Amino acid sequence: MLERRLCRPLEKQSSNGDSVGRACLPVIAGVDQHAALDRLLNNQELYVNLLKRLVDDYSSVADDLKSCLEKNQVQEAVQILHKLKSIAGTIGAG
């Protein structure tokens, strides 16, 4: 569902800096998009790319963590969680 919402055209700017054909970002519960966009210098394209990366890279995080813990690979589990926390904070979900 997130991927479907993110595959819309983004805001384009004319040569004088005005917005042309702006597509609003979807509201995602628990995500502070304003703070995230502030951190990313209001770069919506980068923000959407980070959201897509989150979906692509972390869709299996629960299974990965479970596997690490079952194998007693605690350090690897900690690294996975650290990376997830980092990108979650960047997109405003932290």
N, C-alpha and C positions, 0 to 999 in steps of 0.2 A: 504494500500500500504506500509506504514512504517513497519507494522508487517511482511509482506512478505519479505521485504528486510533484516529484522533483524534476521530472523530464519535461518541463515546460520552458519556453524561452524566458530568458532573464531580461532585466532592464538593459536597454541600450541607451547610449548617450549620443546626442547630436553634437556637431562640432562646437556649438556654443555652451555645451554642458547640460542642456535640458534633457530630462528623461523622456524617452520615446518608447512606447509599447511596453510599459512596465508590467510585469507579472508579479503579483504579491506572493510572498513566501507563505506556505501553509502554516497555520498555528499548530504547534506540537506541544501538547501538555507537558509541563515540567521542564521546558527548554526556554531559557531567556535569550531569545534571538537578538534582542537589542544589544545586550551586553556582548554577545558573541560577535556581532557585526561591528561593534565599537573596537573590539580587539583586532579585528581583521580589516580595519580602516574602511568599513562599509563595503567590502568587496563581496557582493552577493554570489558571484560566480565561484569564488574560492569557498565560500560557506557551503554552497550546494555540493561542490566537489568533496568537501570534508564529510558532509552527511552521507553521500554515496559511498565514500570510503569506509565510513563506519558500518554501513550495511554490508558492504562486500567483505571487509576484513574481520568483523566481529559477530557475524550472524551465528557462528558456531562456538562462541566463547563459553557458553555454559557447558557444552560437551567437552571442550578442550580443558576447562578447569576440572571437571569431574574426572577426566582421564588422568590429568596430572596428579590429582590428589589420591586417586586409586593406586597410582604407581609410586606414591610418596615423593613426587617431584615438586616439593614445596617451593623451591626457588623459582622454578619455571612458572608455577601458578602465580607467584608474586609478581613476576615480570609481566605476565599477561594482564593481571589486574592493574598494574602501574600504567601500562600503555592504554588500557581502556579508560582509566581515570583521566589520563592526560587528554585524550581526544574528547572525552565527555565534557571536560572543563572547557576545552576550546570551543565546542559547539554550544555551550551555555547550559549543559545538563548537569553541571557539577555543583 
